[in-house]
Amino acid sequence: MKHPLAHGWPDPLPVLARAEFTVDMLRNLCVVFEATVGDDPLTIELCDRGVWAVMPDGHRLFIGRSPGPRPLDA
């Protein structure tokens, strides 16, 4: 994997979403990728209580529970 900042982005890229993954969640995600057909992309949905993989046909598969939102520093 190449670092995206290595090719001409002078400023840091803004963070659009953040998720925490456990090893079990990553294993589940790998199983979902293996179950997809061809090179179709897989969409990940980050919800307040969980992470979901959305298959190209629209089916949603539960990847794992997220710890929920953390309070932000003031």
N, C-alpha and C positions, 0 to 999 in steps of 0.2 A: 504494500500500500504506500502510496506517495503522499506526502504532506501537502495539503491544498495551498498553504501559504508559500510554497517553494516556487510558484510560478506567477509572480507578479501581483499578488494582492497586498497592497501596502498597509492596509489597516486590518485589524482583527475582524473576522466575520461575526455578525450578531447571532446569538444563540436563539433559535426559534422554539426548541423544545428540549426537554431533558428527561431522561428516564434512568432508573437504577435497575440493573439486571442481576439476578442471581445465576449461579451455574445451572440450576434446574431450568430457569427461564430460557437461557441460551440453548440448552439441549432441546427444549420444546420448540424453539424457533428453528433450529436445524431440522427437526422432524417435519415441520411445516414446509420449509424450503424443499426438502426432499419429496414431499407430497405434491408440490406444484408441477404443472405440466410445462415442459419447455423452458424458455427463458423469460417467461412472464414475470413482471415485477410483483413484489409483495408489499402491500401497504401496512404500516404499523400504526395503530391508534393508541394514543396515550390518554387514558381516562384517569379520573381522580382516584380510582380504586384498583385499576388493573391495566394491563397491556394486552392488546388484541392484535392478531394478524388478520388482515382482510385479504382473502383469496381473490384472484382475478375474476372469479364468477360471483363475487359478493358475499360468500360465506365468511362469517367471522369465527375465528378460533381463539380461545383463551390461551394466552402465553403464561401469565402469572399475575399474582397480586402485587400491587405497588404499595409502599408504605403510606401513601397519602401525602398531601401537601405539608411542607414544613413551614413553620412561621418564618417570615423574613426578618432580617435584622433591621432595626429602626435606623 
